[in-house]
Amino acid sequence: MTDDFAKEEKEEILPPPHNNNSEVAVETPIITSEYLKANTKIRGWLILFLISLSCGGLISAIAPIATFNLSECGGSIALAMTDVVIGIMMLGMAIYILYSFINRRPDTVFAAKTYIITAFVSNLSEFLIGIIYGSDTLDTKEMAQIFKSLIFSVIWFLYLIYSKHVAEIIPKSYRKKFIGNYILIIALAVIPSTLFAIGIYEITSRQDQITENINKLSSQLQENERTDGKIIFTIPDIYKCEETETDGFKVYNLETALDLVSITLLSDYDSDDSKKNFIEYWEASKPQDINEYEHEIVTDEVRTINNYKYFYRVTKIVIDETEQYWQYALLFDDKKQKICVISMLDYNTETRFLEFIKGIKFL
């Protein structure tokens, strides 16, 4: 019995048999979207990046639509639509990138880099155009804003490359590119380029048409008629007419011999026949010294003449107790998407002005 007890005690203190496979193997997890969503959290600078990207995409889509103006694009719808299409595509990309980060898609970082490069190229193009053409296209404030956007594009691009947090959210070994990413890049290059090329062609064709109209009509015009290829107007009796070139527009200045009455008119391509558009033209045409004198708007109406719709506004200006009337109209031809701007400074109202615009015809 004593031997049995000793044997049991000896068995209890014997070390376990050596086993090379006694260590438990640690399995490497398979990285999937579900695994990353469960084990990583979007925070810090990445949240700021996604907010910035979402706001930028929204602004890119809204701004070109809100400021859509054919006159700034030579009357070409295709050229005007270039920025609109780019903006809509940028918004779509921003929404997809936000969705991709939340759902940890393999192409997330590649899509984000594509967005940033697209924004950088777009802003750089505007910046270079502003440098080449100066204040005719962008003012100093707009140039500074574009420059800031370029700097932030570089910063965010470097952030996507070197951020440890981004590498944690979307590990480099997990990242992939899909055929849809390449189709998007091709679309970003081809669609805006095609619209731009069509727009340039339209502008060139219209300019050729204008030149052809001028050449065709030059021999048919009466002595008191003038044309810029888009409109024909008649010079009233006792007026002299001078033609000047301003920002690529032919501007006609008509004055009486005693300089008591003056008329200025020009034509352009524009399809926006809204009151807002009229007010923008009116504000841009206001005499520089008008605020130095007592003035008030006495007529503000929408009228029709020769089947053309036009906005008509009369401002009474009192100078040294003498009343003058600044008459201003924006005449629309909806079918041809053209406008004629007429500004007249007179000591009377309406009669001479209406007689003059009756003689205006769109080509």
PyMOL commands that set and color helices and strands:
alter all, ss='L'
color gray80, all
select helices_A, chain A and resi 2-13+33-39+44-66+70-73+77-103+108-136+140-162+164-169+172-174+179-218+275-285+290-292+351-358
alter helices_A, ss='H'
color red, helices_A
select strands_A, chain A and resi 225-227+231-234+239-246+249-256+262-269+294-305+308-319+322-333+338-346+361-362
alter strands_A, ss='S'
color yellow, strands_A
deselect
rebuild
show_as cartoon
